[in-house]
Amino acid sequence: MKPTVIIVACLSILFSSHTLSATLRMAFDADPISLDPHEQLSEGTLQFSHLAFDPLLRWQQNGTFEARLATHWQAITPSTTRFFLRQGVTFHSGNPLTSADVVYTINRLKRSADFRAMFDTIQSAKIIDDYTFDVTSAKPNPLILNIMTYVFPMDKAFYQGKDEIVKYGETFASRHVSGTGPFILKKRELGSRMEFTRNPNYWDTASPGNVDTLISTPIHTDATRLAALLSGDVDFIFPISPIDIQRTQRTTGIQLVTMPSTRILLLHMNQTRRKEFRDVRVRKAINLAINQSLIVDKILRGYATPAGQLSPNRFLGHVADLQPEYDLQKARQLMKEAGYEQGFRISMMAPNNRYTNDEKVAQAVAAMLAKINIKADLKTLPKAQYFKEFDDRSADMMMLGWQSDTMDSNNLFEFIIACADAKTGLGAYNASEFCNPSITDDIRQANQELNPERRLRLLQGIERTLYQESAVVPLYWQFLTWAAKDKVNIQDVINDRNYPYIGDLIIEE
């Protein structure tokens, strides 16, 4: 190389806008309960999956798909899609990625209690050759690509034979990991710290990301998490409490990014535990007694959108005229008509560190229910304990937030509303134990309806029926709010599903 070229190269490195390696100290409100990507369908699990694993394809900020481990795909028949796998990719173990790993992963997802409802429509995954495989649905599937964003190939040679899925259990997969992702897990102290280093053999050499070391520390308390950022102890945090947003915006050297999301916060009313909830008049009264707009204005400071249905306005099932309806007088009248003018006492549970101001929201709901003589004995729990209780349906009324996995209304319906079926996974998060077979039939039909107009009618019909039945209590669609030091370019890697693509993150000098 000529001396001039050497000098230019050195100067380009010296004056580069970001260093070749950087450390990111990140503090979110919780960490994943397990290293097993199929144990729990949760935000924490998926955030971890995007660090240690790679999906076949992923969503971009503009709502389109980006090829990742699958380079391209094509429809072979109306119900079969052929995928072509990226070559030369290795797992952290050193094993090569092949179609066998993908087929193994899809079959494992189909037996996961949390994921099987999403993958129940997939009839088979078949190896064509080492880098080609077919995915066949039982019937034509309009959401096949959406579903494939949840396939993070697992290392078959590493896991097979010790790959049981036990929710909240101690298994090989819950304690060990071998993915293809941009980061390798080096150390984990459950509930307090995870340390990652950059994968030196990462396939995506075009990624602009320069994070070489990642330290993730869960900080459950909003004030403590923000204090850690302002003191310089961490570089990037989520979430920001609405009461702290203005303070954060005024702080020099700190950036704040907020965006609407499609995550719906709702309340389940368990009809198996309480006969009162089987009366649609009682369920309607509860919906009318809860003032969603007041909760959003006073507790969330406007950083949410009041909801009168499950589907946000960007989803096909959204019905524009289904708005929140607060009417305390009508609610009291319905309670009287149902024979419960004097009210009754219920148990209520909510998390206290999972959703923005979740405990305060639950307390506000309990106070509103008291106005129609429903006494709610509220118990709030940290996320890790709460969802065990949720799975056991331990209270009469329970809070849930749900981000549609496929960015489609039907994912909300099949997990939250469908008649519970352990075999198919439908209704896995239906803590209301509400069951309308006609709705469940429409959910199944929507999963195979390719005609957009017919599918729209199906999904909007479900949403209207849920409104008429007052099956659940929609509260609001949550906003997402992150904060970071100015040098951390988070705006390029965050998204409305809150799975930051940290592998592509740039930290400036």
Buried (B, 14 or more C-beta within 10 A) or exposed (E): EEEEEEEEEEEEEEEEEBBEEBEBBBBBBBBBBBBBBBBBBBBBBBBBBBBBBBBBBBBEBEEEBEBBBBBEBEEEEEBBBBBBBBEEBBBBBEBBBBBBBBBBBBEBBBBBBBBBBBBBBBBBBBBEEEBBBBBBBBBBBBBBBBBBBBBBBBBBBBBEEEBEBEBEEEBBBBEBBBBBBBBBBEEBEBEEEBBBBBBEEBBBEEBEBBBBBBBBBBBBEBEEBBBBBBEEEBBBBBBBBBBBBEBBEEBEEBBBBBBBBBBBBBBBBBBBBBEBBEBBBBBBBBBBBBBBEEBBEEBBBEBBBBBBBBBBEEBBBBBEEBEBBBBBEBBBBBBBEBEBEEBBEBBBBBBBBBBBBBBBBBBBBBEBBEBBBBEBEBBBBBBBEBBEBBBEBBBBBBBBBBBBBBBBBBBBBBBBBBBBBEEBBBBBBBBBBBBBEEBBEBBBBBBBBEEEEEBBBBBBBBBBBBBEBBBBBBBBBBBBBBBBBEBBBBEEBBBBBBBBBBBBBBBBE
